[in-house]
Amino acid sequence: MAPAPSSTNSAVTLNINGEKHTLTVDHRTTLLDALRERLDLTGTKKGCDQGQCGACTVLLDGRRAVSCLQLAVAAEGREITTIEGVAQGEKLHPVQQAFLDLDGYQCGYCTPGQICSAIAVIEEHAAGWPSAATDDVRPAAAPPPLTPEEIRERMSGNLCRCGAYVSIVQAVARAAGIETEAAQTEGVETEGAAA
């Protein structure tokens, strides 16, 4: 039974993967801890717990967020999507399928956060958002091509300790529908550059 609300905790309703969950949490409880410890949604991983590795990345209203820095009470009223909610039933999301097809993982610990981040990266790019690697950031400029350099920059908040970066870049490119010969044959010179 959940404890009654007090001056240090509140009852919140979190909309996660299209399903509402009401629970009482301490005001200091992170979204990550609420997901993992209170709701048994363990696909979201706890890595650094400091917002630097990206293992806990989820989507909040379609935008990526590191859940270890997001308070659960601040997520009330927002649409939260975890790795458990990106597939459509038995049909994998195109990003999940690309990661599977192109070995965009090794140990798999960072993979849920990588996939959630990649979904947002593709949407941000499609909306014309520039990155630090974008040559021309003027609003009148056309959206930049989603090159391997752009993908690496946009995915740089997600670390892979195994070093599967080449395959991750290829998987994001394939899921975005811009798989090119360069993405397929990207070599050693880019290894590790996604971090």
N, C-alpha and C positions, 0 to 999 in steps of 0.2 A: 504494500500500500504506500502510495506517495505521501511524503510529509505535507502538512498543511502549509500554505503560503505564510511567510513571516516577513520581517524587515530585511532579511538577507536572502530570501528566495522568493520565486514567483512561479505561478502556473503559466506555462506558455503552450501555445499550439503551433507546432511546426508542420509546414506543408512539405513533406519529403516524398519525392518521386510520385506526386499526385495523390498522396494519402496523408491525412491529417493525424498527427500524434500529439496528444496533450500530456504534459508531464510537468512536475514541479522541479525546478532546478535552482541551485545556488546562483546568484547573480554573476559570480565569477566563472561559471562553467562555460567552457568553450563549446562551440558547435561540434568540434571534433570529438570531445569527450561525451557529449550528449548522444551523438550518432553511435559511437563505438560502445560506450559503457552502459548507456541507458536504453538504447533502441536495438542493440545487437546488429547494427549495420557496419560490419567490420571490413568492408571493402575499402573504405577510406582509411589510409594508413597513417600512423603516427611515426614521423621520422625525427626531425630535429626539434619539433615543438617550439620553434622560434620563427616560423614563416620563411625559412630560407631554402628548404629542399623541395617543396612542392608535392611531397608524397600525400598530403592531406587535401589536395585541391578538389573542390566541388564546384558546382555551378549555382550561383545565387542570381535568380532572375535572368538566367542565361549567360551571366558573366562569371568568369573564374574568380575564385577566392580561396585563400588558404584558410581552412576551417580551424586551424590551431590558433589563429589570431582573431577569429570572429566569435563574439559572445553569442551563446544560444539565445538569450533574451533579445538580442538585437536582430536575430534572424526571423522573429515572429512576423507573420504577414508576407514573407517572401517565399518565392518558389525555389525550393532547394532540390537539386538533382545530384545524386551520388552515382557512383559507378553501377550500383545495383539498378538504377533507373534509366540507363541510356539505351539499353536494348529494347526492342519491341517484341515482347514475348520471347519466343525462341529465336527470333531473327536478330542477329547482332547488328549494332550500329555500324555504319561503314568504317568508322575509325577503328572500332574493335576488330572488325574483319581484316582491315589492312595491317594492324599490329600483329594479328595471328598469322596472316599470309606471309608477311615479310620479316618475321622474327624480331619485332620491335620491342623485345623484352629479353631478359635472361633469367634473373632470379624471380622477376615479376613483382617485387615489392613496390617499386615506384610506378608500375604500369597503370593502376587505377587513376592516380593523379595525372600521369602523362596523357592518358586518354581523355579525361575531363578537360584538361588544358587544351589539347589538340582540337577538340570539338569547338571550344570558344575561339581558338586561333583562326580556324577556318571561317567562322561566322564574322569575326572582327575584320578579317581580310576582305571577305565578300562585301562588307559594309563600307569598305574604303578606308578603314583606320590605318594610319601610318605606323611604322615602328622606328626604332633607332637606326635600323639598317635601310630605311626608305630614303632614296636619293632626293626626291622632290615631295615635300610635305605640304605644299600649298593646297588649299581646298580645291582650286580649279584643276589641279593635276589629276590625271587618271589614276585609279588604284594601281599600286605597284604590282608587278608580276610576283607570284608566290614562289620565289626562287629558293633553293636550298639555304642561301644566306638569310633570306627573310624568315624562313621557317626556324632556323637555328636561333635567330635573335628573338623571335616571338615565343619560342619554347624555352628560353634561357632560365626561366624561373623554376624549371623542373629538372632536378639532378638525377642522374642514373649512375649509381656506384659501379655497376658492371660495365659501363661504357658502351651501351647499345645505341649510341647516338646516330650512327650512319643509318641503321635500320629504322630508327624512329623518324628521321627526316624523310626517308623514303615512304614510310607508312602515312605520314601526314600528307605528303604530296599525292599519294594514290587516293587517299580519302577525299582530298580536295578536288580530285579529277584533273590534276595537272601533271600527272606522272610523265616525266620527260626522260630522255636518254641520260641526261646529266644526273637526274635523281637516281636512276637505276644503276649508274656506274660510279657514283660518288665514291672517292677513294680515301686513302689514308690521310690526305692533307686536311680533311674535315673531321677526323675522328676526335671526339672529345670537345669539339667546338660548340656543341649545343649547350654546354654548361657554361 
